[in-house]
Amino acid sequence: MKVSVKPQLRRAGVVLGGAAAATLMAVTTAAAAGPPMPDLRGRGLMHVFSTVDYRTRVDVHDASGFHRHVLWPPSWKVCTQSPAAGKQLDGGTVTVGVVKNGEKCPKQ
């Protein structure tokens, strides 16, 4: 048994299907862009790990120039960050420069 579909209904289905696909792509693209990068400067290093998504890689380096290893994150605070605050956090790497709590951030 063959079902006959009127050409007008077939065109309406194609148009609606195309509109739904375009909407889905726009929503997916917006979600992939990610939230804006927060301003982490002056905050504790542990705040960085609790703020960014768990899938985001966080690279940490000693901003003082002493090349110390960061072994205990609660003892450090953020001085520099990349990407800058307000930029889209697209799931890439976040890089922060830190100094020990109680130390001043070096001049940039």
N, C-alpha and C positions, 0 to 999 in steps of 0.2 A: 504494500500500500504506500503510495507516494503522497506526501503532504505538500500542498502548494502554499508558499508564503508570498504574500504580495510584495512587490519591489519596494514600496514605500516603507513597509515595516522592516525589511532587510536593511535599508539605508539608515533608518533610525537606530537600529541595533549597532551598526558599525560606528555611527557618530557617538552614541552613548558609551560604547566600549572604548573608543579612542579618548573620550573626555575622562573616563575613569582611569585609564592608564596614565594620562598626563598628570592627573591629580596625585596618583600614587607615586609617580616619579618625583614630583615636587616635594612631597612629604618625606620621601626617602632621602633626597638630596639635603633637605634642611636638617634632618636628623644626623646625617653623616658629617655635616659641618661641625657639630658639637657645640657646647656652650662656650661663652666667652671666657678667656683666661682671667682668673681673679688676680687682684694685687696681693702678692704674697710677701712683699718686702717688709721687713720688720717683724714678721710672724715667726713662730717656732717652726723648725723643720718638720716636726710631727704633723703640724697643720697642713703642710703640703701633701703628705701622704694620705691624710684623711679627706682632703678636698678634691684632688684630681681623681679621675676614674681609675679603677684598678688595672685597666688594660693599658693605661698610659705609662710609658717608660719615663722614669725620673732619674736624670743624671745630676749628681751632687759633687761639687768641688769646693775646696777651701779657698775662699776669696781673699784671705789675708796674705797669700804669697808664701806661706810656710810649708805648703804641700802636705798638710796633715791629713790623715785618713779619718773619715767620719764613721766612728764605730758605734756611738751612742747618740742617735738622732735627737732625743730630748735635750741634749746639751748644746744644741746649735740653733742659730737664727738665720733667716734668709736676708741677704743683702742685694743680690741681683737675681734676675729671672729672665728667661727667654722661653716662649714668646712674651712680649710685653702685655701688661694688663689691658684687657679689652679686646685683644686679638682673638680670633676664632681658635679654639682648641680642637684641632682636627684629629686627635688620636695619635699625633706624632710624639716626639720626645719633648719633655719639659726639662730645661737645664736651670739649676739654681746654684748660685754662689753663696756660701755660708761662712759665718765666723762663730766662734764659741760664744755662748751667752756671757754677757758682761764686757765683751770687746766691742769696739766701734767698727762700723763698716768702713772699708777703705774708700778713699775718694776715687771716683770713676774717671 
